Amino acid sequence: MILGPTTNLAFLRDVLDHPAFQSGDLPTAFLTDHFADWHPHPPTEALFALAAVLSGYGLAKTAPRLPQGFVDPWDRLRSWRLG
C-alpha cells in the first residue's frame, strides 16, 4: 500500500506534543533523552478508510466537469528539454 512520500511529520508532531518541549525544557540532549527509541506509529484504520474512499473518487461517474473553454496547461506542453 502506498500512502505518500516518507516525511518526518510524525516525528515532529511527537516532539511538539512532548511535555518537556512544551515547557521549554530543551537541553542539547533533548532528542537523545526523550526520543532515542522513537518509531513512527502505524497507520490507523481511519487512514486506510480515507485512502480507500479517495482512491475511488476519480472513478465516480459524477466527477466534476471543467468549465467550457478551460485549457489545461499540461495539454499545451510540447517536447522540450532543459540544458
Salt bridges, closest charged atoms under 4 A:
ASP14 OD2 - HIS41 NE2 3.08
